[in-house]
């Protein structure tokens, strides 16, 4: 074996670990970039669905029921009931409240499906802390849903809890506080604290 061949083999032997090292570093960087892109996309999806839920909840909590909204909701949920808008009974009003709230919650259903998908991906990336925060967000939504489901059955003047339900659902309050809104916005703020840095 001549010296040139020997030197060439030494260089090849030495260059193999170097090439392997740079290849490995390349894979690590690529994996981190992919992971960063995943977090960016998941953050964007989850925030988008949370903001859409927020907007729909704002509409759901509106105390104004338009005649068009009432007609659509009643035809869908109580098609057999005919109500005279100028001569409504207490039972009629209960059905109207129930139908309108059911219809408004249906608007959240599609958005909530998007949220659920992004939620599980977010929990995989951010772990228990994210799971706790999203669980709190969902409990706050459920507390509103329970009250809107129960509200139509409460009789004006007889059920003392009706006023409390109205305060919670519509944001009425003698002291100007909005218990639901405060909890809800606090949950959204916690979600933003984790996700917004990922999309900046």
Secondary structure, 3 states (H helix, E strand, C coil): CCHHHHHHHHHHHHHHHHHHHHHHHHHHHHHHHHHHHHHHHHHHHHHHHHHHHHHHHHHHCCCCCCHHHHHHHHHHHCCCCCCCCCCCCHHHHHHHHHHHHHHHHHHHHHHHHHHHHHHHHHHHHHCHHHHHHHHHHHHHHHHHHHHHHHHCCCCCCCCCHHHHHHHHHHCCCCCCCCHHHHHHHHHHHHHHHHHHHHHC
